[in-house]
Amino acid sequence: MKTFTLLTVVASLSLCALSARAQQYDILATLYAGGTNNVAAATTNSTAAKVIGVSKYDEIAIDVKLKLTGSGTSDIVFKLDEGLDNSNWLANRRTITVTPTGGTAVYFCTNITVNSLGYLRLNVIENPNATAITNLQIRAYVKPRRSG
């Protein structure tokens, strides 16, 4: 009887652990993973068309971490294109704006409702500052469902 009770408790705890894991955000795509001098000073930089497949989701979260190589506080704008088929794109449909604080790292996170879109593509980064963007990290996350 004690063995049965112990097994029941262990099984219950295992199920709780699995359901707790299901509530975590999962990384869907990493568009930039750090590095140095990612975007030059005072430029509009076309990126290497970093694509995020979003057809399975209603919402995603995107976070941006960056700093400048020197002083600067002018807004950095990230422009995203929308597409249904990963071939045809509507340019600059979404923007994410991050205000840097010079050489101090900043973090920004936002939710994006994608509804029936198939893809988002980071296509342009505008850096009006006199110093380069460095340690740029951009990730897209899948949001957990709030209800069963």
C-alpha positions as CSV (number, residue, x, y, z in Angstrom):
1,M,0.0,0.0,0.0
2,K,2.9,2.4,0.8
3,T,4.5,1.7,-2.5
4,F,1.2,2.4,-4.4
5,T,0.8,5.7,-2.5
6,L,4.4,6.7,-3.2
7,L,4.0,5.9,-6.9
8,T,0.8,7.9,-7.0
9,V,2.5,10.9,-5.4
10,V,5.5,10.7,-7.8
11,A,3.2,10.4,-10.8
12,S,1.2,13.4,-9.7
13,L,4.3,15.5,-9.1
14,S,5.6,14.5,-12.6
15,L,2.4,15.7,-14.2
16,C,2.6,19.0,-12.3
17,A,6.2,19.5,-13.6
18,L,5.1,18.9,-17.2
19,S,2.2,21.4,-17.0
20,A,4.5,24.0,-15.4
21,R,6.9,23.6,-18.3
22,A,4.2,24.2,-20.8
23,Q,3.8,27.7,-19.5
24,Q,7.3,28.9,-20.4
25,Y,8.0,31.0,-23.4
26,D,9.8,29.1,-26.2
27,I,12.3,30.7,-28.6
28,L,10.8,30.7,-32.0
29,A,13.7,32.4,-33.8
30,T,17.0,34.2,-33.0
31,L,17.5,37.0,-35.5
32,Y,20.7,38.4,-33.9
33,A,22.7,36.6,-31.2
34,G,25.0,39.3,-30.0
35,G,28.4,40.1,-31.5
36,T,30.1,43.4,-32.0
37,N,29.4,46.4,-34.2
38,N,26.2,44.9,-35.6
39,V,24.9,48.1,-37.3
40,A,27.2,51.0,-38.3
41,A,26.7,54.5,-37.1
42,A,24.2,56.9,-38.9
43,T,22.9,54.2,-41.3
44,T,19.8,52.6,-42.6
45,N,20.9,49.0,-42.7
46,S,19.1,46.4,-44.8
47,T,19.5,43.2,-42.9
48,A,20.0,39.7,-44.4
49,A,16.2,39.3,-44.5
50,K,15.8,37.5,-41.1
51,V,12.5,35.6,-41.4
52,I,10.2,34.4,-38.6
53,G,7.6,31.7,-39.4
54,V,4.4,32.6,-37.5
55,S,1.7,30.6,-39.3
56,K,1.0,28.4,-36.2
57,Y,0.5,31.3,-33.8
58,D,-1.8,34.2,-33.0
59,E,0.7,36.2,-31.0
60,I,4.5,36.2,-30.6
61,A,6.8,38.2,-28.3
62,I,9.9,39.9,-29.6
63,D,12.7,41.2,-27.4
64,V,15.6,43.4,-28.3
65,K,18.8,43.9,-26.3
66,L,21.5,46.3,-27.5
67,K,23.9,49.0,-26.6
68,L,25.9,51.6,-28.6
69,T,29.7,51.7,-28.9
70,G,29.6,55.3,-27.5
71,S,27.1,58.0,-26.7
72,G,23.7,58.4,-28.3
73,T,20.0,58.4,-27.4
74,S,18.3,58.7,-30.8
75,D,15.6,56.1,-31.4
76,I,16.7,53.0,-33.3
77,V,13.9,51.6,-35.6
78,F,13.5,48.0,-36.6
79,K,11.2,47.5,-39.6
80,L,9.4,44.2,-40.2
81,D,7.7,43.1,-43.4
82,E,4.6,40.9,-43.5
83,G,4.0,38.0,-45.9
84,L,1.8,35.0,-46.3
85,D,4.1,32.7,-48.4
86,N,7.7,33.7,-47.6
87,S,8.1,35.1,-51.2
88,N,5.8,38.1,-51.5
89,W,6.2,40.8,-48.9
90,L,4.5,44.0,-47.7
91,A,7.4,46.2,-46.7
92,N,7.7,48.0,-43.4
93,R,4.3,47.0,-42.0
94,R,5.5,46.8,-38.4
95,T,8.0,48.8,-36.5
96,I,9.8,48.3,-33.2
97,T,11.4,51.4,-31.7
98,V,14.1,51.2,-29.1
99,T,15.7,54.2,-27.3
100,P,19.4,53.5,-26.5
101,T,21.3,55.0,-23.5
102,G,24.7,55.2,-25.0
103,G,27.1,52.5,-23.9
104,T,24.7,51.1,-21.4
105,A,22.7,48.0,-22.4
106,V,19.0,48.4,-22.9
107,Y,16.2,45.8,-23.1
108,F,12.9,46.2,-24.9
109,C,10.1,43.6,-25.2
110,T,6.8,43.8,-27.1
111,N,3.9,41.5,-28.2
112,I,2.9,41.3,-31.8
113,T,-0.5,39.9,-32.9
114,V,0.0,38.1,-36.1
115,N,-3.4,36.5,-36.7
116,S,-3.4,34.8,-40.1
117,L,0.1,35.9,-41.2
118,G,2.5,33.3,-42.4
119,Y,5.8,35.2,-41.9
120,L,7.4,38.3,-40.5
121,R,10.8,39.5,-41.8
122,L,13.2,41.9,-40.2
123,N,14.4,43.8,-43.2
124,V,15.6,47.3,-42.0
125,I,17.4,48.7,-39.0
126,E,17.7,52.5,-38.8
127,N,20.5,53.7,-36.5
128,P,20.6,57.6,-36.6
129,N,23.2,57.7,-33.8
130,A,26.8,58.7,-34.3
131,T,28.0,55.4,-32.9
132,A,27.5,51.8,-33.9
133,I,25.0,49.3,-32.4
134,T,26.8,46.5,-30.7
135,N,25.8,43.3,-28.8
136,L,22.5,43.3,-30.7
137,Q,20.3,40.4,-29.7
138,I,16.8,40.0,-31.2
139,R,14.6,37.0,-30.4
140,A,11.1,36.0,-31.2
141,Y,9.2,33.9,-28.7
142,V,6.0,31.8,-28.8
143,K,3.6,32.9,-26.1
144,P,2.0,30.2,-24.0
145,R,-1.7,29.8,-24.2
146,R,-3.5,31.3,-21.2
147,S,-6.3,28.8,-21.2
148,G,-6.7,25.1,-22.1
